[in-house]
Amino acid sequence: MAATKIIDAPRNGHEMAPLNTRARGDGSHGVTIVLTAPQRNSVSSVEIPGDPERAAWSGKMQFFLSIIGYSVGLGNIWRFPYLCQQNGGGAFLIPFMVMLILEGIPLFLIELGMGQRMRLGALGVWNTIHPWLGGIGISSCIVTLFVALYYNVIITWVFFYLFNSFRYPLPWASCPTNETGAIVEECALSSETAYFWYRTTLDAAPSMEEPGGLKWWIVLCLLLSWTIVFFIVMKGIQSSGKVVYFTSLFPYIVLTIFFIRGITLPGASAGLMHMYTPKVEKLADPTVWLDAATQVFYSFGLAFGSLIAFGSYNTPKNNCVRDVLLVSVCNAVTAIYASVVIFAILGFKATANVDRCVEQNKEILFKHSMITSPNITMEQYEGVMAGVNMSDPKIGLSVCSLSKELDNAAEGTGLAFIVFTQAIVELPGAPFWAVLFFTMLLSLGLGSQIGILEGMLCTLFDIDIIKRVKKQHVTGVVCLFCFIVGFIFCTGAGEYWLKMFDSFAGTIGLVVVALMEMIAVVYIYGHERFTEDIYQMTGYRPGWYWQLTWRFIGPVIMVGILASSVVFMIIKNPTYGAWNGETGSVEPKDYPPWVMGIALAMILAGVLPMPIVFLMRSFQCLKVDLDIHQGSIRRNETTASTKEMIDNDDDDDEDDFSGPALGGHVKTHSDASDDEDDRPVTMRSTMMRVTGNHLDVPTNRKPFKMEVFDL
């Protein structure tokens, strides 16, 4: 019996395929390759695929603050309070918590857990699960790019307001005057803060079809924004990890300062009661539940690939389940805490507006000799007003209603740059509060922008060609590209374009990506295997709550969000609010057809990579590179002499779930060594792991050794 020895393992799986042949029928037999890995009976025995030299967090606090800075963003400040007010006040907390538990937390753990287990970015994770799923990572990267484009524009506007906050008095505290000394009519028709926002800051165009030229002050602030972002993220978490200590902690300090000041202001209790008074009947409205699900989805920053990237920098034994629960609670508490602060201040603003309205009415009544003095008490004033015909245009009295003032809340840019700035003007020492507020918005925006870019860049660095380029160079090219494309937001129609991007670029695409992520992990990778991975990493085995939400409830909720979003876009004609300088108000306008074409193209760009990669790889139009994040090689065929032995082995291990990209039976070191010399006619077992993009033999183990026996 002659033996041929083959020393040294090949660097990828292409050369090994010819060895897995069937019996040739000439008396000889093919060779069966069986690769085994150490059994993962304890957390300490976990084998990690991916790059062993991958960057890692310098400490647990750095990771936690990075996640908090990314998840807790501007939406907690200027969208959640608005949704509470519009969707039943305190009653909105019920659907919000339900969706947080059923949708947000389960998907959060999937992304963070898969990143930590694979130690790869979004592209590498989905290629590892199956090459046909590589389009998920591409789609995630494209959608993230769209969001990064316009998210940094918000930081640009914050910079402009921050610079103007150092002026005294604040430039939005009063209306400007013309050459004759009269107040500018456009400001008189609107308000001081609205005029400063639409005319001074944006120099808003009448429509998207008449954008006007570039506004140089916005271009300079945009350049500053991208320059700062570049220096923060140019070295990955080595540079951005140091900044998160400020971007994550400073907003809480400012919120606490505003909270202490806000609850001591007159009218704060009225604002809080108006916001949190529950309107239980609103819970019967399905749109309330849709708003809650959407808010949970976007407040966590799911499907951007950032959570996968953050998880990939963790140690293999990090307790990601605990991290998910802590961040989820922190996110929800922050949203509620911020709402208390915002509406305490807005209640003060509404009370000040009502007092000003009452004083104006008293002056009018005094001029018409209906009262003897403008300094009458509120009881006397109310008694007079009860007998006055309010509809008489000759008198010109105004309705002074606190509830009406509180109902005039806004979301997004309107809340931050118009409504809240008006409240700041009413505070003593207004410039100090303005600096605090916009510095807080700046830190919140930078924290989220760092996470968004980190997710996109981590996906790019999963590509071999880009890996060869220095990270600083790739980051610089991405930031320069985004800055140039961002010129579209520096025109007079910049805000209209931002709202269009926000409505279309980051909605349907992200929901589809998230849905495909959950399907890929639960039904293709396998919820049993993922459960085992979580157990091996954390020592905690996810129970029935996780299984139900992963397998059934979560996908159903995301399908509902996706279907509702598509239906609303079809039924409700999309519009944007354009500033009309002649009336001093915002008027709804339909998007031009060519703009809707761009919106449709962005949606398709974020969705189509998934089916394209699937079809091209399934029909072998696109080569499936076996050396890209593939796992160990399983037995393809057996011979007559080895089939019985191998089948018995497989039968004994039906309940053993190997980790990502490790299929089949997993043995311990002792098992492998004990059985090594007892096998007469099969290739001796070997240990292999995935490092980088190749299947390499570990340096601390014996080299790959194969003996072929002719029987």
Stockholm file with secondary structure:
# STOCKHOLM 1.0

chainA/1-711         MAATKIIDAPRNGHEMAPLNTRARGDGSHGVTIVLTAPQRNSVSSVEIPGDPERAAWSGKMQFFLSIIGYSVGLGNIWRFPYLCQQNGGGAFLIPFMVMLILEGIPLFLIELGMGQRMRLGALGVWNTIHPWLGGIGISSCIVTLFVALYYNVIITWVFFYLFNSFRYPLPWASCPTNETGAIVEECALSSETAYFWYRTTLDAAPSMEEPGGLKWWIVLCLLLSWTIVFFIVMKGIQSSGKVVYFTSLFPYIVLTIFFIRGITLPGASAGLMHMYTPKVEKLADPTVWLDAATQVFYSFGLAFGSLIAFGSYNTPKNNCVRDVLLVSVCNAVTAIYASVVIFAILGFKATANVDRCVEQNKEILFKHSMITSPNITMEQYEGVMAGVNMSDPKIGLSVCSLSKELDNAAEGTGLAFIVFTQAIVELPGAPFWAVLFFTMLLSLGLGSQIGILEGMLCTLFDIDIIKRVKKQHVTGVVCLFCFIVGFIFCTGAGEYWLKMFDSFAGTIGLVVVALMEMIAVVYIYGHERFTEDIYQMTGYRPGWYWQLTWRFIGPVIMVGILASSVVFMIIKNPTYGAWNGETGSVEPKDYPPWVMGIALAMILAGVLPMPIVFLMRSFQCLKVDLDIHQGSIRRNETTASTKEMIDNDDDDDEDDFSGPALGGHVKTHSDASDDEDDRPVTMRSTMMRVTGNHLDVPTNRKPFKMEVFDL
#=GR chainA/1-711 SS CCEEEEESCCSSSTTTGGGSCCCCSSSCCCCCCCEECCCCSSGGGCCCCSCTTCCCCSSHHHHHHHHHHHHSCHHHHHTHHHHHHHTTGGGGHHHHHHHIIIIIHHHHHHHHHHHHHHTSCHHHHHHHHCGGGHHHHHHHHHHHHHHHHHHHHHHHHHHHHHHHTTSSSCTTSSCCBCTTSCBCHHHHHSCHHHHIIIIIISCCCSBTTBCCSCCHHHHHHHHHHHHHHHHHHTTTHHHHHHHHHHHHHHHHHHHHHHHHHHTTSTTHHHHHHHHHSCCGGGGGCHHHHHHHHHHHHHHTTTTSSHHHHHHHTSCTTCCHHHHHHHHHHHHHHHHHHHHHHHHHHHHHHHHHHHHHHHHHHHHHHHHTTSSSCTTCCHHHHHHHHHTSCTTCTTTCCCCCCHHHHHHCCCCTHHIIIIIHHHHHHHSTTHHHHHHHHHHHHHHHHHHHHHHHHHHHHHHHTTSHHHHTSCHHHHHHHHHHHHHHHGGGGGSTTHHHHHHHIIIIITSHHHHHHHHHHHHIIIIIIIHHHHHHHHHHHHSCCCCHHHHHIIIIIHHHHHHHHHHHHHHHHHHSCCEEEEEETTTTEEEEEECCHHHHHHHHHHHHHHHTHHHHHHHHHHTTSSCCCTTSSCCCCCCCCCCTTTHHHHHHHHHHTTTCCCCTTCCSCCCCHHHHHHHHTTCSSSCCCEECEEETTEEECCTTSCCCEEEEECC
#=GC SS_cons         CCEEEEESCCSSSTTTGGGSCCCCSSSCCCCCCCEECCCCSSGGGCCCCSCTTCCCCSSHHHHHHHHHHHHSCHHHHHTHHHHHHHTTGGGGHHHHHHHIIIIIHHHHHHHHHHHHHHTSCHHHHHHHHCGGGHHHHHHHHHHHHHHHHHHHHHHHHHHHHHHHTTSSSCTTSSCCBCTTSCBCHHHHHSCHHHHIIIIIISCCCSBTTBCCSCCHHHHHHHHHHHHHHHHHHTTTHHHHHHHHHHHHHHHHHHHHHHHHHHTTSTTHHHHHHHHHSCCGGGGGCHHHHHHHHHHHHHHTTTTSSHHHHHHHTSCTTCCHHHHHHHHHHHHHHHHHHHHHHHHHHHHHHHHHHHHHHHHHHHHHHHHTTSSSCTTCCHHHHHHHHHTSCTTCTTTCCCCCCHHHHHHCCCCTHHIIIIIHHHHHHHSTTHHHHHHHHHHHHHHHHHHHHHHHHHHHHHHHTTSHHHHTSCHHHHHHHHHHHHHHHGGGGGSTTHHHHHHHIIIIITSHHHHHHHHHHHHIIIIIIIHHHHHHHHHHHHSCCCCHHHHHIIIIIHHHHHHHHHHHHHHHHHHSCCEEEEEETTTTEEEEEECCHHHHHHHHHHHHHHHTHHHHHHHHHHTTSSCCCTTSSCCCCCCCCCCTTTHHHHHHHHHHTTTCCCCTTCCSCCCCHHHHHHHHTTCSSSCCCEECEEETTEEECCTTSCCCEEEEECC
//
